Amino acid sequence: MKKVYLDNAATTKVSGEVLAAMKPYFSRKYGNASEPHLWGAEAKQGINEAREKVASFLGAKPNEIFFTSCATESINLSHKGLIERIMNDELRIMNKKPHIITTQIEHKAVIETCKHLEKLGWAEVTYLPVDKYGLVSVEDVKRAIKLNTVLVSIMYVNNEVGTIQPIAEIGKLIKSINAIRQSNKRIFFHTDATQGIQYLDCNVDRLGVDLLSMTGHKLYAPKGIGALYVRLGTPLVRQQDGGGQELGLRAGTENVPYIVGLGKAIEIAEYQISNIKYQIERLRDKLIEGVLKIPGTKLTGHPEKRAPHIASFVIEGVEGEAMLLYLSEKGIAASSGSACTSGTLEPSHVLTAMGIPAETAHGSLRFSLGKDTTEEEINYVLEVLPKVAERVRKMAPKLLRDLNR
Ligand code: PLP
């Protein structure tokens, strides 16, 4: 059977070059990087080189890069670490909770972290709305800023619909506000760059961010490795206590092979970006054009300000999960924003924030392309999808009834 993997926003395969770079660190250079002997020094060198590669990609200094297990951990460390530190600062003495601004369309890693801080009573949070394209307005960010605002956290690219947020513009806004604030009242700016890292400019100075989260498995490194960029002078309390690894910010023996793998993946991304970006964009546009020919289909996300690898839709009268199963039968991997748990359908929080009615949101479908996606694969999807959509549409009322029972 033909197999077409179009779920690269969920995860990518580990590339051959990355795997080759990692291999020696499993069985030959296997030392503990904290030890002073030869084995330790080899491991430490692997980590240092990876740190330099990530730093170079972001236009940062190596001592501003901290390796974690994933983007979720990076986000938790960033937000909880900053708020814990600020809770002990002047704002607390003023009896005002630190204020966080984020959006309604963030990944759960951000939303749940913010909710946790609210629940603890450590922070108040504003969840900004978005427009019908999933775009946040810079004006809304400006209006939401208060005297006790300490953190603005806005994702670079939305993982469900691919919309690119105006991070550099928001960075400029925050910089201008910080310029007239006392240094101990400054606002820190975080972006979750998990879906932007492969294709967009992630230079932290051009973006104006103080904190940036990423994960390896969306760019051909393995699952279980991530990084957090922390601009020098950004106060964080570590969230994992123990030894002094990662410059004291994240305790625990380093996962050397995976760190090396992330370094290699970033290095490859740095020189490949401009080549593969246009190739992927072209295939994505062909896919969008073809899918929109199916009656009752709408593109979700911004028509132009969208990441090269994400093509997302809602198809009226179908249930996304059912589409995925039928596509999988035909060897095609895609994804749907609708979560189907315990027999009840919960529409995607991203699509509902964009004003898409719950019934329509159930019919969401996301294809995410990768560097190995071919024209032939796109043609195959365009051949199969209209038939699958028709088949699911015919069954939809019964399926929805069964799932809601
Ligand atoms: N943020 C975004 C935008 C994502 O797409 C993902 C993964 O899907 C994450 C965060 C979390 O990444 P991880 O599961 O590697 O922590």
Residues whose N, C-alpha, C, O or C-beta is under 5 A from the ligand:
A	BS01	PLP	A9 A10 C70 A71 T72 E73 H107 A109 V157 N159 D192 T194 Q195 T215
